[in-house]
Structures are given as structure tokens and as C-alpha cells.
């Protein structure tokens, strides 16, 4: 039975108001808007089982600037990048510093407001010795209740980085100033929970670092193995031999270039073996041979290997592209089985070289800054020669022969021609390379494990914080 009011009217049931949804319309509560632009309408919403708080209530901007232009002193300057975070960048004389700098204490966080969207943020730890940083960076500290490391790890997550990108301002150079930062929201566990989360994260990172250290130790194992297997002197003994006298005499007519390193030249005992023949590289390999692609038409394809596609870490070609023979003019040309060895700094010091294989139509081309070494002797394992050329002692010694001005220095062809290397029988060369290849495979697996552990740590951190 329906009830009637005093006016004899039937009462209508009350309905709860619902917000209609539209396909092309989006409604925003004005009280929550900080800035007026389209990105705010579609901003990612943070969802977490932890309390959501305004970041500005837990951080403080550290904007004080200090005069560090005393001409009698030098100052350590910090930098920030998206790989290592805060790092000791350089030392500058006070006489060259024309502006005031900010100062960072351990536990403070700094970021580049124009590169925060690519992760350029870092936290100073006790591993950094320097304390001053450019005033262009935003610097802030954390108040009670918020651990700096928790916030730093949070801001480095993929989810929060996306959230930051949505809150940058500017039409061309996107900027995240402190005012906008302080109005962002973050999930905030209790201090005890923050400590537990960080402890779990750092435990996974420590396991990754163990893998990295084991991988680095393999480089030392390989070098020690080569010295022992080939009966070579250690680097320390070589250096001792070179410095055994205080006076060195040279005939003027034989000096081709002026300079201490040029006059001393290459150490002929650099890779000296006491048990196997020591031969000049130029006597057993063709260095920078002329390569004609006579068998191909102008439209035929060949491989293209630019400098950036050669790995520093392992001395391998990481990626091959293709081009037509007609497009290869002006590039260095090589064939299957050749060694390509970067001659320009800093690529040479980093060991950027490789034995090229699986080239399209047997030919390839690449940077004009490659030396090409070709082996036509079936009694020589090309990979064995390549590995000797990547040894740290060789890469360091090659710098003595640099020619050219700073920034454009190159190792000349005659350095490689005159470099003496031990040449054991082919069977031993093959044995050595089989052993080294197995160690390199182990090294790659360790580095892969390290990468996976870091990724798992990051993902676990995000899953713990965000829903």
C-alpha cells in the first residue's frame, strides 16, 4: 500500500543520484586540479593498499646556494644521470666557478627538472665524496616518516615515472618544478614497512651485484690463463723490464715523430712468450687489404655494420643491417672471417672489435674508423688473434701510438703491423679459444642473471607498493 501525504499525493520513492558516463566527455573535480591542461584530465590514478599522502607534506626543498669561487681552492661537483643517479662528476677550480652552487648532504635527492621524465634523478650516499651540485637541479630532503631510499626507489619505478611524465609542464621542454612535485601523491607505508620493502629490494640487488662481480672476475681468469698457457710475462714484469735503466739512447736519424711515447714506441715484449715464436702481426695477416666486390652487381645486397653495432663488452657484432653494393662507396669494406678493429679513441680503448661472420653475399662495409685484419693462413685461428688484440695490455699500449689531435686520435696501421704476438701451434690456439669461449658463455649467463635479478627486484617493489 502506498502512503499519501497530507495533500493526498502519492510519495515517490527516492533514488540515489548517479553520475552518467559518456563516451566522449570526461568530468574532473575542479578542486583536485593543480594545472589546467589536457594531460591532467587523463592522469594516471595511484592505487595502493597503503595510505596515499601528498608528497609535499613529507619533503623539504633545499634551495640554499653557496659561493664556491675561492681561487685558492678546488671543489668537487656532483652530477645526475638516468643510469647511476648521483655521481662524482668532476673537480673544478674556484677561479673558474662564476655562480653559486647548491650543496647536497647524504640522503638528499636531486633531479634534473628537464630530464626527470627519463629517470634523471639520484640520491647522495656515502659513496659520493663530492657535495656541490649545479643550481639547475632541484634538491630536496625527506622529513620524518619518509625514508629517502624508499622515495628514491619509488620515483625510479616505471609506474611512477609514467606518473611524473604526466605531471611535467611546458610545450617543448617538459619541466617538473618543485611546486608540482610537492603536490604529487605517493603511497606511504609505515617506517617499519618501508624498511622491510627496501631491505628486500637491496637483498635482490646484492645478489645481482654478486653475479656482476663473478662476471668481472672471469676477465681476470682469462688473462691469467693466457699468460700461463702462452708462457708470457705479466704486465708488472714487462713494465719492470722497460724501467730497468734511467737512460735510454736513440739515434736521431731513426726518430720519425717527436714525443716521449712516440720515441719509446711499442714494447716489443708486450706479449712476449718464452716458449713459442713471437711474430709480427704484419707478417702473418693482411692489414687493411683492398677489398673489391667484383662478383656483385651494384644492386646486390651486402651487410652494413656501423661502429655502434659492435659490442664493447664481448667484441661481437650485435646487429647487422644491409645496403646495396652501390651504397657502400666511401665505407671500409671487409669479408667473412675478417677482424674489424676500431682505431679511433675512445672506441679502441673500449675494445670495440669483432670477427665478422654471416655477411650477406660474403661482404660487408662499415665505419672508416675500422682497421681490417685478414687471415689467409689455415694454421692461424683468427679468433685467437682477435682475443689477443682485445687484451687490456694491448689496448693500453696502443694509446702510445695515437696520432691526431685530442678527440680525434687514431691508432695507425703500423702499430698493428709491428705488434709482436706469440704464435703457438694451431691445435693449442684452438684449445685456448675453446676454453675462453666457455668462460665467455659463463660470463654472459652471469650478466643475464644480474639483469633478471634487477628486473625482478623492480617488479616486486612495484607490486608491493601499487595495486
C-alpha positions, 0 to 999 in steps of 0.5 A: 500500500502506498502512503499519501501525504497530507495533500493526498499525493502519492510519495515517490520513492527516492533514488540515489543520484548517479553520475552518467558516463559518456563516451566522449566527455570526461568530468574532473573535480575542479578542486583536485586540479593543480594545472589546467591542461589536457594531460591532467584530465587523463592522469594516471590514478595511484592505487595502493593498499597503503595510505596515499599522502601528498608528497609535499607534506613529507619533503623539504626543498633545499634551495640554499646556494653557496659561493664556491669561487675561492681561487685558492681552492678546488671543489668537487661537483656532483652530477645526475644521470638516468643510469647511476643517479648521483655521481662524482662528476668532476673537480673544478677550480674556484677561479673558474666557478662564476655562480653559486652552487647548491650543496647536497648532504647524504640522503638528499635527492636531486633531479634534473627538472628537464630530464626527470621524465627519463629517470634523471634523478639520484640520491647522495650516499656515502659513496659520493665524496663530492657535495656541490651540485649545479643550481639547475637541479632541484634538491630536496630532503625527506622529513620524518616518516619518509625514508629517502631510499624508499622515495628514491626507489619509488620515483625510479619505478616505471609506474611512477615515472609514467606518473611524473611524465604526466605531471611535467609542464611546458610545450617543448621542454617538459619541466617538473618544478618543485611546486608540482612535485610537492603536490604529487601523491605517493603511497606511504607505508609505515617506517617499519614497512618501508624498511622491510620493502627496501631491505628486500629490494637491496637483498635482490640487488646484492645478489645481482651485484654478486653475479656482476662481480663473478662476471668481472672476475672471469676477465681476470681468469682469462688473462691469467690463463693466457699468460700461463698457457702462452708462457708470457710475462705479466704486465708488472714484469714487462713494465719492470723490464722497460724501467730497468735503466734511467737512460735510454739512447736513440739515434736521431736519424731513426726518430720519425715523430717527436714525443716521449711515447712516440720515441719509446714506441711499442714494447716489443715484449708486450706479449712476449712468450718464452716458449713459442715464436713471437711474430709480427702481426704484419707478417702473418695477416693482411692489414687493411687489404683492398677489398673489391666486390667484383662478383656483385652487381651494384644492386646486390645486397651486402651487410652494413655494420656501423661502429655502434653495432659492435659490442664493447663488452664481448667484441661481437657484432650485435646487429647487422643491417644491409645496403646495396653494393652501390651504397657502400662507396666511401665505407671500409669494406671487409669479408667473412672471417675478417677482424674489424678493429676500431682505431679511433679513441675512445672506441679502441680503448673500449675494445670495440672489435669483432670477427665478422661472420654471416655477411650477406653475399660474403661482404660487408662495409662499415665505419672508416674508423675500422682497421681490417685484419685478414687471415689467409693462413689455415694454421692461424685461428683468427679468433685467437688473434682477435682475443689477443688484440682485445687484451687490456695490455694491448689496448693500453699500449696502443694509446702510445701510438695515437696520432691526431689531435685530442678527440680525434686520435687514431691508432695507425696501421703500423702499430698493428703491423709491428705488434709482436704476438706469440704464435703457438701451434694451431691445435693449442690456439684452438684449445685456448679459444675453446676454453675462453669461449666457455668462460665467455658463455659463463660470463654472459649467463652471469650478466643475464642473471644480474639483469633478471635479478634487477628486473625482478627486484623492480617488479616486486617493489612495484607490486608491493607498493601499487595495486 
